[in-house]
Each structure stands twice: as structure tokens, then as C-alpha cells.
Amino acid sequence: MAFRIVLFMIAATLTAAHFLRAGSYGLVALSLATPLLFFYRKRWSLMLLQLAAYGATLNWMLVIVLLVQMRQQVGRTWTTAALILGVVALLTLLAGLLLNSRSLRERYP
């Protein structure tokens, strides 16, 4: 179970770093505060954590599309950046999916 929580915290930190680079300080604070919901042992908090992970995954997918389009217009290579962000998106998606495990659902009634 600790692996699932740590993976989510890594995904939240990467999301916060993305928002920090964009200058969205409110979203940085929200991304860093989201893992605090693990302290609430309620089902709604687990669902909210999953929703946050899935939303962050969608955000990463949008960033990939925009980055590829921008780099293609400028004539720069885009494959490495898209691959790295794709791995980050998969990690974030995996963090959300692993929160649906039986052990976590039992701890969050």
C-alpha cells in the first residue's frame, strides 16, 4: 500500500512542477496539498484522489499534443519530449488506477 501512496505523491509532485513552470501558483499549491487527502479515511477522499490523478493524466496528454504541435511548427525534434511526457502521463494514470486496489478500498470505507 505504501508503494501506491508514494507513486501518487510522485505524480502529484511532477504535476506541481509542471504548474510551477507555467506560473500557476494556485494549482501548484493544490497539487501539493492533494496527497493530504490520504489522512482522511473516507471513501470520498479516495475517489477525489483518483479523480485528481485522472485529471492530471488528461492535462499531461493535452500538454503532449500542444508541445508536439509547437515543436513541429518551429521545426524542432519532438519525439524525446513526447516520450518523456508520455511516460509521466502513464505514471500518473497508473497512480490513479492503483488507488482502486482492494487494500485501499478496505482502509477507506
Stockholm file with secondary structure:
# STOCKHOLM 1.0

chainA/1-109         MAFRIVLFMIAATLTAAHFLRAGSYGLVALSLATPLLFFYRKRWSLMLLQLAAYGATLNWMLVIVLLVQMRQQVGRTWTTAALILGVVALLTLLAGLLLNSRSLRERYP
#=GR chainA/1-109 SS CHHHHHHHHHHHHHHHHHHHHHTCHHHHHHHHHGGGGGGSCSHHHHHHHHHHHHHHHHHHHHHHHHHHHHHHHHTCCCHHHHHHHHHHHHHHHHHHHHTTSHHHHHHCC
#=GC SS_cons         CHHHHHHHHHHHHHHHHHHHHHTCHHHHHHHHHGGGGGGSCSHHHHHHHHHHHHHHHHHHHHHHHHHHHHHHHHTCCCHHHHHHHHHHHHHHHHHHHHTTSHHHHHHCC
//
